[in-house]
Structure formats: structure tokens, C-alpha cells
């Protein structure tokens, strides 16, 4: 987390959390969701505007974390902006050498991989659980064929519960 963010939290500790305004899609892109977009439906129905400002994207990436309930958020100064997830909290990019990198640029090591009923590949690491980016699927063939990665079958519907993340923090608070 950025030092300036830590200082803002200390200075203003009781800023209310923000829900529904930021989304992460299955390709690792961030989306801003204003009131009009949110009124059109959940994140899978109405994404909003894709963020393109590199410095803002980098700031979000450096300050992207999860809470103890499995809700992922961007710490924006003293305010937590909870993230609506189209798929998983991490989108994995496979590098040419076979190493893993999150959509935020952090390196990770595979602990296990899973495949769902539709053929989507997921990886669990020390950082958490995520979906392999569709453009990188050709890069997973070698480690799978060599037996380095052995995909376990999983049900897509059970992923969030099984791996401890919340896809829609906004929907979770609305249920209360």
C-alpha cells in the first residue's frame, strides 16, 4: 500500500466504504460504474467505462487488497472502494518463461490449478485465486502436458465459496 494512502487512513479513519463503483472484468480491466450504470444492473449486466488512465490503473494496482470477509477493494486514500468481480480477484497472465503475474503486475507461484465445466483454467497461488487470461491459454499447454500442472475439476458455481472471495460486495451488503 502506498505511504500516502496509509497517512490518509491515519488522518481520516472513519471514511465510509464505497460499493458498486469499481469493477474488474475477466480480462483484468478496471471499470468505473457511476449511478446510471449501476441502475442498469449488476457488473456482468452493465460494466460501465473501462479505465484507461495508466497512472490511475497503477495506483489501483498498488492498493488492491482483500479484507477478512474475502471482499476485494482498492484503498483510495482513507476510503475503501470495494470491487465487483466478473470472475475472480486475480486475472493471471502467463509469461513466456511459464511464470505467473497478476493483472496488477505482481509475481506469484502456482500451488494448484483447476478447470471448470466450461474449460476455463484457474490458478491458486500464495496471493490467492484467479482466472487465467484467455489470451494466455496457449502458454499453459506445456506445463500441463509435462505434468507440472495437473488441473483439478471444479464447479464454477462453487469457486467463490471454495476459494474464499466475494464476487459482489455490493450485493452482499444489500442482502443484509
Backbone as CSV, one residue per row, in Angstrom:
resi,resn,N_x,N_y,N_z,CA_x,CA_y,CA_z,C_x,C_y,C_z
1,UNK,0.855,-1.177,0.000,0.000,0.000,0.000,0.899,1.238,0.000
2,UNK,0.520,2.250,-0.767,1.290,3.490,-0.834,1.347,4.184,0.521
3,UNK,2.471,4.812,0.835,2.616,5.548,2.094,1.584,6.657,2.220
4,UNK,1.301,7.343,1.127,0.323,8.435,1.169,-1.069,7.908,1.537
5,UNK,-1.377,6.691,1.123,-2.654,6.064,1.462,-2.684,5.740,2.956
6,UNK,-1.599,5.180,3.477,-1.518,4.875,4.905,-1.678,6.143,5.750
7,UNK,-1.081,7.244,5.306,-1.192,8.511,6.028,-2.638,9.021,6.012
8,UNK,-3.306,8.874,4.875,-4.700,9.325,4.764,-5.612,8.502,5.679
9,UNK,-5.358,7.201,5.778,-6.156,6.349,6.667,-5.983,6.794,8.114
10,UNK,-4.741,7.094,8.492,-4.473,7.536,9.866,-5.140,8.882,10.153
11,UNK,-5.141,9.765,9.161,-5.698,11.108,9.344,-7.230,11.098,9.366
12,UNK,-7.840,10.262,8.517,-9.303,10.187,8.417,-9.741,8.720,8.564
13,UNK,-9.786,8.200,9.776,-10.057,6.761,9.956,-11.505,6.330,9.759
14,UNK,-12.445,7.248,9.695,-13.864,6.848,9.661,-14.581,7.246,8.368
15,UNK,-13.883,7.191,7.256,-14.497,7.488,5.965,-15.328,6.278,5.551
16,UNK,-16.587,6.485,5.120,-17.428,5.329,4.755,-16.908,4.595,3.523
17,UNK,-17.150,3.293,3.502,-16.757,2.457,2.371,-17.635,2.767,1.162
18,UNK,-17.125,2.439,-0.008,-17.819,2.687,-1.270,-18.093,1.336,-1.946
19,UNK,-19.314,1.127,-2.382,-19.703,-0.137,-3.015,-20.296,0.114,-4.393
20,UNK,-19.980,-0.782,-5.337,-20.616,-0.769,-6.650,-19.956,0.101,-7.703
21,UNK,-18.978,0.910,-7.330,-18.424,1.911,-8.249,-17.226,1.440,-9.057
22,UNK,-16.644,0.308,-8.706,-15.458,-0.169,-9.410,-15.623,-1.651,-9.699
23,UNK,-15.292,-2.047,-10.930,-15.389,-3.448,-11.316,-14.109,-3.939,-11.971
24,UNK,-13.880,-5.238,-11.868,-12.746,-5.904,-12.516,-13.311,-6.994,-13.407
25,UNK,-13.010,-6.924,-14.709,-13.561,-7.939,-15.610,-12.631,-9.144,-15.743
26,UNK,-13.055,-10.120,-16.523,-12.332,-11.380,-16.668,-11.057,-11.239,-17.497
27,UNK,-10.785,-10.059,-18.003,-9.558,-9.808,-18.758,-8.595,-8.913,-17.975
28,UNK,-8.960,-8.607,-16.712,-8.080,-7.799,-15.876,-8.211,-6.312,-16.089
29,UNK,-9.296,-5.882,-16.710,-9.540,-4.455,-16.924,-10.442,-3.908,-15.821
30,UNK,-10.155,-2.681,-15.406,-10.948,-1.989,-14.383,-12.033,-1.161,-15.059
31,UNK,-13.208,-1.091,-14.405,-14.341,-0.324,-14.924,-14.905,0.580,-13.839
32,UNK,-15.165,1.823,-14.210,-15.825,2.778,-13.326,-17.328,2.671,-13.582
33,UNK,-18.099,2.584,-12.483,-19.536,2.369,-12.590,-20.283,3.454,-11.830
34,UNK,-20.751,4.468,-12.526,-21.475,5.559,-11.863,-22.909,5.123,-11.535
35,UNK,-23.675,6.031,-10.940,-25.053,5.701,-10.536,-25.901,5.207,-11.708
36,UNK,-25.768,5.828,-12.870,-26.560,5.447,-14.044,-26.247,4.020,-14.464
37,UNK,-24.966,3.675,-14.508,-24.548,2.321,-14.886,-25.045,1.310,-13.862
38,UNK,-24.910,1.635,-12.575,-25.355,0.713,-11.531,-26.856,0.467,-11.600
39,UNK,-27.614,1.493,-11.978,-29.071,1.343,-12.081,-29.471,0.380,-13.204
40,UNK,-28.574,0.159,-14.164,-28.853,-0.750,-15.280,-28.650,-2.220,-14.929
41,UNK,-28.053,-2.502,-13.773,-27.871,-3.887,-13.350,-26.516,-4.134,-12.733
42,UNK,-26.285,-5.400,-12.382,-25.013,-5.752,-11.758,-23.871,-5.658,-12.769
43,UNK,-22.658,-5.904,-12.297,-21.473,-5.704,-13.127,-21.476,-6.561,-14.386
44,UNK,-21.967,-7.764,-14.326,-21.986,-8.601,-15.523,-23.006,-8.105,-16.547
45,UNK,-24.006,-7.350,-16.089,-25.018,-6.804,-16.998,-24.631,-5.433,-17.531
46,UNK,-23.946,-4.647,-16.715,-23.638,-3.264,-17.075,-22.274,-2.893,-16.488
47,UNK,-21.243,-2.996,-17.317,-19.880,-2.806,-16.819,-19.541,-1.359,-16.492
48,UNK,-19.912,-0.439,-17.346,-19.522,0.941,-17.146,-18.410,1.339,-18.103
49,UNK,-17.560,2.267,-17.670,-16.492,2.805,-18.515,-15.158,2.170,-18.136
50,UNK,-14.490,1.600,-19.137,-13.177,0.986,-18.885,-12.151,2.070,-18.591
51,UNK,-11.419,1.872,-17.508,-10.371,2.833,-17.151,-9.204,2.679,-18.112
52,UNK,-8.674,3.830,-18.562,-7.555,3.815,-19.491,-6.384,4.670,-19.024
53,UNK,-6.578,5.454,-17.971,-5.528,6.327,-17.468,-4.483,5.474,-16.740
54,UNK,-3.268,5.382,-17.303,-2.250,4.464,-16.790,-1.874,4.737,-15.339
55,UNK,-1.748,5.987,-14.947,-1.349,6.298,-13.571,-2.451,5.904,-12.577
56,UNK,-3.710,6.080,-12.954,-4.816,5.657,-12.099,-4.833,4.132,-11.974
57,UNK,-4.663,3.434,-13.083,-4.632,1.969,-13.067,-3.480,1.474,-12.188
58,UNK,-2.317,2.099,-12.305,-1.167,1.719,-11.474,-1.444,1.975,-9.997
59,UNK,-2.112,3.088,-9.683,-2.448,3.418,-8.296,-3.408,2.377,-7.722
60,UNK,-4.416,2.007,-8.501,-5.353,0.971,-8.062,-4.592,-0.339,-7.832
61,UNK,-3.716,-0.698,-8.762,-2.967,-1.957,-8.659,-2.120,-2.015,-7.389
62,UNK,-1.488,-0.913,-7.036,-0.627,-0.893,-5.846,-1.424,-0.959,-4.548
63,UNK,-2.695,-0.618,-4.611,-3.510,-0.511,-3.401,-4.718,-1.442,-3.438
64,UNK,-4.569,-2.574,-4.116,-5.621,-3.583,-4.284,-5.381,-4.703,-3.279
65,UNK,-6.357,-4.949,-2.419,-6.224,-5.934,-1.347,-7.578,-6.566,-1.059
66,UNK,-7.580,-7.487,-0.088,-8.843,-8.072,0.352,-8.986,-7.911,1.853
67,UNK,-10.236,-7.963,2.306,-10.489,-7.897,3.747,-10.696,-9.320,4.285
68,UNK,-10.977,-9.423,5.550,-11.122,-10.735,6.190,-12.371,-11.492,5.740
69,UNK,-13.301,-10.804,5.083,-14.515,-11.451,4.583,-14.365,-11.938,3.140
70,UNK,-13.183,-11.702,2.538,-12.963,-12.115,1.155,-13.452,-11.106,0.134
71,UNK,-13.721,-9.889,0.582,-14.133,-8.829,-0.335,-12.873,-8.087,-0.782
72,UNK,-12.734,-7.900,-2.080,-11.569,-7.215,-2.631,-11.892,-5.739,-2.789
73,UNK,-10.890,-4.916,-2.530,-11.093,-3.472,-2.570,-9.843,-2.757,-3.033
74,UNK,-10.047,-1.525,-3.425,-8.978,-0.591,-3.749,-8.995,0.449,-2.632
75,UNK,-7.876,0.589,-1.944,-7.783,1.566,-0.865,-7.458,2.917,-1.486
76,UNK,-8.469,3.768,-1.601,-8.344,5.081,-2.229,-8.208,6.131,-1.124
77,UNK,-6.974,6.360,-0.699,-6.787,7.247,0.447,-7.436,6.597,1.650
78,UNK,-8.269,7.347,2.378,-8.902,6.763,3.562,-10.135,5.904,3.253
79,UNK,-10.539,5.847,1.999,-11.776,5.143,1.641,-11.502,3.818,0.943
80,UNK,-12.210,2.789,1.392,-12.169,1.501,0.693,-13.227,1.508,-0.401
81,UNK,-12.787,1.230,-1.623,-13.690,1.124,-2.764,-13.753,-0.360,-3.119
82,UNK,-14.859,-1.008,-2.736,-14.995,-2.439,-2.966,-15.222,-2.727,-4.443
83,UNK,-14.650,-3.834,-4.906,-14.601,-4.173,-6.326,-15.612,-5.268,-6.659
84,UNK,-16.391,-5.012,-7.690,-17.289,-6.015,-8.260,-16.454,-6.874,-9.211
85,UNK,-16.477,-8.180,-9.018,-15.654,-9.091,-9.808,-16.499,-9.818,-10.849
86,UNK,-16.100,-9.726,-12.099,-16.783,-10.511,-13.126,-16.465,-11.997,-12.953
87,UNK,-15.246,-12.295,-12.546,-14.840,-13.693,-12.414,-14.171,-13.948,-11.062
88,UNK,-12.919,-13.571,-10.935,-12.108,-13.866,-9.751,-11.318,-12.623,-9.349
89,UNK,-10.724,-12.626,-8.150,-9.962,-11.458,-7.708,-8.666,-11.223,-8.484
90,UNK,-8.090,-12.278,-9.007,-6.874,-12.144,-9.804,-7.133,-12.642,-11.212
91,UNK,-6.537,-11.979,-12.169,-6.511,-12.465,-13.550,-5.043,-12.749,-13.835
92,UNK,-4.724,-14.017,-14.111,-3.337,-14.428,-14.291,-2.876,-14.241,-15.715
93,UNK,-1.707,-13.651,-15.835,-1.013,-13.558,-17.115,0.169,-14.516,-17.034
94,UNK,0.261,-15.396,-18.005,1.342,-16.367,-18.055,2.462,-15.757,-18.892
95,UNK,3.642,-15.731,-18.330,4.793,-15.151,-19.020,5.417,-16.202,-19.942
96,UNK,6.249,-15.769,-20.885,6.865,-16.684,-21.853,7.679,-17.783,-21.180
97,UNK,8.258,-17.474,-20.011,9.052,-18.482,-19.292,8.195,-19.384,-18.401
98,UNK,6.872,-19.205,-18.439,5.959,-20.025,-17.651,5.625,-19.455,-16.286
99,UNK,6.241,-18.354,-15.923,5.947,-17.752,-14.620,4.600,-17.031,-14.667
100,UNK,4.065,-16.741,-13.483,2.756,-16.110,-13.352,2.895,-14.656,-12.925
101,UNK,1.972,-13.851,-13.426,1.894,-12.462,-13.000,0.416,-12.076,-12.920
102,UNK,0.059,-11.339,-11.860,-1.321,-10.886,-11.725,-1.610,-9.780,-12.724
103,UNK,-2.867,-9.453,-12.880,-3.256,-8.326,-13.725,-2.708,-7.014,-13.172
104,UNK,-2.259,-7.015,-11.911,-1.672,-5.816,-11.303,-0.149,-5.824,-11.387
105,UNK,0.422,-6.871,-11.980,1.866,-6.926,-12.179,2.659,-7.635,-11.099
106,UNK,1.984,-8.249,-10.142,2.689,-8.967,-9.065,3.004,-10.395,-9.487
107,UNK,4.202,-10.852,-9.148,4.617,-12.220,-9.444,4.030,-13.167,-8.399
108,UNK,3.765,-14.411,-8.826,3.216,-15.417,-7.918,3.693,-16.794,-8.361
109,UNK,3.523,-17.762,-7.458,3.876,-19.154,-7.752,2.628,-20.024,-7.643
110,UNK,2.475,-20.909,-8.600,1.321,-21.803,-8.626,1.375,-22.783,-7.462
111,UNK,0.220,-22.974,-6.832,0.062,-24.016,-5.821,-0.786,-25.154,-6.377
112,UNK,-1.797,-24.782,-7.170,-2.614,-25.780,-7.869,-3.383,-25.080,-8.977
113,UNK,-3.857,-25.883,-9.914,-4.698,-25.323,-10.966,-5.984,-26.132,-11.066
114,UNK,-7.009,-25.466,-11.569,-8.343,-26.056,-11.657,-8.946,-25.728,-13.012
115,UNK,-9.861,-26.557,-13.443,-10.589,-26.306,-14.675,-12.076,-26.507,-14.384
116,UNK,-12.900,-25.591,-14.896,-14.343,-25.708,-14.653,-15.028,-26.424,-15.812
117,UNK,-16.322,-26.577,-15.695,-17.111,-27.329,-16.674,-17.115,-26.700,-18.063
118,UNK,-16.779,-25.402,-18.156,-16.724,-24.725,-19.459,-15.310,-24.703,-20.031
119,UNK,-14.339,-25.241,-19.292,-12.968,-25.288,-19.776,-12.107,-24.103,-19.371
120,UNK,-12.620,-23.240,-18.499,-11.810,-22.118,-18.018,-10.798,-22.637,-17.009
121,UNK,-9.572,-22.122,-17.095,-8.495,-22.567,-16.216,-8.240,-21.522,-15.131
122,UNK,-8.104,-21.997,-13.910,-7.878,-21.150,-12.742,-6.611,-21.600,-12.045
123,UNK,-5.962,-20.657,-11.366,-4.747,-20.975,-10.627,-4.866,-20.417,-9.222
124,UNK,-4.475,-21.235,-8.253,-4.413,-20.819,-6.860,-2.937,-20.619,-6.515
125,UNK,-2.611,-19.502,-5.866,-1.230,-19.162,-5.513,-1.188,-18.651,-4.083
126,UNK,0.004,-18.278,-3.632,0.152,-17.679,-2.314,-0.548,-16.324,-2.225
127,UNK,-0.811,-15.683,-3.356,-1.535,-14.411,-3.373,-3.042,-14.594,-3.385
128,UNK,-3.491,-15.768,-3.810,-4.911,-16.038,-3.907,-5.258,-16.717,-5.219
129,UNK,-6.545,-16.707,-5.521,-7.134,-17.481,-6.606,-7.464,-16.575,-7.788
130,UNK,-7.249,-17.089,-9.004,-7.586,-16.283,-10.171,-7.776,-17.089,-11.438
131,UNK,-8.317,-16.413,-12.418,-8.594,-16.959,-13.744,-7.413,-16.696,-14.663
132,UNK,-7.046,-17.672,-15.472,-6.013,-17.461,-16.485,-6.626,-16.646,-17.623
133,UNK,-5.942,-15.591,-18.015,-6.390,-14.725,-19.109,-6.565,-15.568,-20.374
134,UNK,-7.622,-15.347,-21.105,-7.913,-16.161,-22.292,-6.801,-16.088,-23.333
135,UNK,-6.116,-14.967,-23.445,-5.046,-14.840,-24.436,-3.795,-15.640,-24.060
136,UNK,-3.744,-16.147,-22.834,-2.565,-16.881,-22.382,-2.782,-18.387,-22.310
137,UNK,-3.923,-18.863,-22.752,-4.213,-20.289,-22.641,-3.202,-21.154,-23.403
138,UNK,-2.688,-20.671,-24.518,-1.706,-21.465,-25.267,-0.409,-21.670,-24.468
139,UNK,-0.140,-20.782,-23.515,1.077,-20.876,-22.710,0.971,-21.891,-21.570
140,UNK,-0.242,-22.366,-21.287,-0.399,-23.359,-20.210,-0.310,-24.793,-20.741
141,UNK,-0.287,-24.943,-22.047,-0.245,-26.297,-22.617,1.016,-27.052,-22.208
142,UNK,2.165,-26.405,-22.294,3.427,-27.087,-21.963,3.444,-27.593,-20.527
143,UNK,3.186,-26.730,-19.509,3.247,-27.262,-18.138,2.175,-28.324,-17.853
144,UNK,1.043,-28.245,-18.528,0.014,-29.273,-18.335,0.445,-30.577,-19.004
145,UNK,0.913,-30.494,-20.256,1.357,-31.701,-20.969,2.542,-32.370,-20.282
146,UNK,3.417,-31.584,-19.654,4.585,-32.133,-18.966,4.253,-32.626,-17.556
147,UNK,2.994,-32.450,-17.141,2.571,-32.908,-15.824,2.979,-31.992,-14.681
148,UNK,3.498,-30.805,-15.004,3.870,-29.846,-13.969,2.631,-29.225,-13.331
149,UNK,1.604,-29.035,-14.131,0.318,-28.541,-13.662,-0.710,-29.634,-13.943
150,UNK,-1.438,-30.033,-12.919,-2.462,-31.065,-13.078,-3.801,-30.447,-12.684
151,UNK,-4.588,-30.030,-13.674,-5.859,-29.367,-13.359,-6.839,-30.291,-12.642
152,UNK,-7.411,-29.776,-11.557,-8.457,-30.467,-10.822,-9.790,-29.904,-11.294
153,UNK,-10.777,-30.756,-11.441,-12.089,-30.297,-11.886,-12.817,-29.587,-10.746
154,UNK,-13.419,-28.448,-11.085,-14.199,-27.671,-10.120,-15.475,-27.185,-10.795
155,UNK,-16.441,-26.859,-9.985,-17.681,-26.266,-10.480,-17.561,-24.746,-10.398
156,UNK,-17.828,-24.076,-11.487,-17.727,-22.612,-11.490,-18.594,-21.999,-10.396
157,UNK,-19.765,-22.562,-10.172,-20.693,-22.010,-9.169,-20.123,-22.076,-7.755
158,UNK,-19.177,-22.975,-7.512,-18.641,-23.138,-6.158,-17.328,-22.395,-5.917
159,UNK,-16.781,-21.767,-6.928,-15.438,-21.183,-6.810,-15.313,-20.142,-5.711
160,UNK,-16.229,-19.178,-5.666,-16.121,-18.096,-4.677,-16.127,-18.647,-3.251
161,UNK,-17.030,-19.564,-2.986,-17.093,-20.147,-1.642,-15.862,-21.004,-1.367
162,UNK,-15.481,-21.835,-2.313,-14.355,-22.744,-2.130,-13.041,-21.996,-1.919
163,UNK,-12.855,-20.863,-2.623,-11.588,-20.147,-2.549,-11.684,-18.839,-1.760
164,UNK,-12.827,-18.596,-1.113,-12.944,-17.531,-0.134,-12.923,-16.111,-0.648
165,UNK,-13.654,-15.843,-1.714,-13.767,-14.463,-2.188,-15.228,-14.134,-2.482
166,UNK,-15.530,-12.846,-2.485,-16.890,-12.357,-2.729,-16.906,-11.663,-4.091
167,UNK,-17.718,-12.158,-5.006,-17.765,-11.551,-6.343,-18.447,-10.194,-6.335
168,UNK,-19.476,-10.035,-5.503,-20.181,-8.760,-5.463,-20.364,-8.291,-4.020
169,UNK,-19.413,-7.508,-3.529,-19.587,-6.947,-2.184,-20.863,-6.113,-2.053
170,UNK,-21.239,-5.433,-3.142,-22.454,-4.611,-3.108,-23.685,-5.495,-2.892
171,UNK,-23.792,-6.600,-3.613,-24.939,-7.497,-3.443,-24.944,-8.104,-2.049
172,UNK,-23.762,-8.383,-1.505,-23.673,-8.977,-0.165,-24.208,-8.027,0.898
173,UNK,-23.917,-6.730,0.778,-24.433,-5.794,1.800,-25.910,-5.506,1.594
174,UNK,-26.384,-5.604,0.343,-27.803,-5.368,0.067,-28.668,-6.496,0.633
175,UNK,-28.105,-7.689,0.798,-28.846,-8.835,1.346,-29.078,-8.694,2.852
176,UNK,-28.223,-7.894,3.510,-28.327,-7.764,4.966,-29.519,-6.982,5.393
